[in-house]
Amino acid sequence: MEKTIFSCPVGELSCIIGNLFVELEPPCESNKCNDLIICGTTFSGNRGSLLIGKNICTFFGEPNDIEIIRNNRCLKECKYGRK
């Protein structure tokens, strides 16, 4: 798994999560940390983990998965991603 670091508004992050993961699983195998951890299967069938910190997000998985979602037209037009 590769690591991709990014930041975005909370509303945009909600859209990213909803479009990135199609199945969630408990993060039991993840190291304990103070960040929110979301693990599961991405839309492309790959495993991925998203660590959400105070000002930064770190995605562990196929870099193309997060890039496709972040460049998705739906995300750019999402009412929750707008200020």
C-alpha positions as CSV (number, residue, x, y, z in Angstrom):
1,M,0.0,0.0,0.0
2,E,1.2,3.5,-0.9
3,K,0.6,6.6,1.2
4,T,-1.1,9.7,-0.1
5,I,-1.4,12.8,2.1
6,F,-3.9,15.5,1.5
7,S,-6.1,18.1,3.2
8,C,-9.6,19.3,2.3
9,P,-12.7,20.9,3.8
10,V,-14.8,18.6,6.1
11,G,-17.8,18.7,3.7
12,E,-15.5,17.5,0.8
13,L,-14.1,14.8,3.1
14,S,-17.6,13.5,3.7
15,C,-18.1,13.1,-0.1
16,I,-14.7,11.5,-0.5
17,I,-15.5,8.8,2.2
18,G,-18.9,8.1,0.7
19,N,-17.5,7.6,-2.8
20,L,-14.2,6.0,-1.9
21,F,-15.4,3.0,0.2
22,V,-18.0,0.5,-0.8
23,E,-17.5,-1.7,2.2
24,L,-16.2,-0.9,5.7
25,E,-14.4,-3.1,8.1
26,P,-13.2,-2.7,11.7
27,P,-9.7,-1.1,12.0
28,C,-8.6,-3.8,14.5
29,E,-5.3,-4.5,12.8
30,S,-4.4,-0.8,12.5
31,N,-1.9,0.7,15.0
32,K,-3.6,2.6,17.8
33,C,-3.4,6.4,17.2
34,N,-5.4,9.5,18.0
35,D,-6.8,9.8,14.5
36,L,-10.1,8.6,13.1
37,I,-9.3,5.5,11.0
38,I,-11.6,4.2,8.2
39,C,-10.7,0.8,6.6
40,G,-12.4,-1.1,3.9
41,T,-12.8,-2.0,0.3
42,T,-12.6,0.9,-2.2
43,F,-14.8,1.3,-5.3
44,S,-12.2,-0.5,-7.4
45,G,-12.0,-3.5,-5.1
46,N,-8.8,-2.6,-3.5
47,R,-8.2,-2.5,0.3
48,G,-7.6,1.0,1.7
49,S,-7.3,2.9,5.0
50,L,-8.0,6.6,5.6
51,L,-6.5,8.3,8.6
52,I,-8.3,11.5,9.4
53,G,-6.3,13.9,11.6
54,K,-7.1,17.4,12.7
55,N,-5.7,19.2,9.6
56,I,-4.5,16.3,7.4
57,C,-5.7,13.1,5.8
58,T,-3.5,10.1,5.0
59,F,-4.8,7.4,2.6
60,F,-3.0,4.1,2.5
61,G,-3.9,2.1,-0.6
62,E,-3.9,2.4,-4.4
63,P,-3.0,6.1,-5.1
64,N,-5.2,6.0,-8.2
65,D,-8.3,5.3,-6.1
66,I,-8.0,8.5,-4.1
67,E,-7.0,10.6,-7.1
68,I,-10.0,9.4,-9.1
69,I,-12.4,10.3,-6.2
70,R,-10.8,13.7,-5.5
71,N,-11.0,14.6,-9.2
72,N,-14.6,13.3,-9.6
73,R,-17.1,15.7,-11.1
74,C,-19.7,14.7,-8.4
75,L,-17.3,15.8,-5.7
76,K,-16.8,19.2,-7.3
77,E,-20.5,19.7,-7.5
78,C,-21.4,18.2,-4.1
79,K,-23.4,20.6,-2.0
80,Y,-21.7,19.3,1.1
81,G,-18.3,20.2,-0.3
82,R,-19.2,23.8,-0.9
83,K,-18.7,26.5,1.7
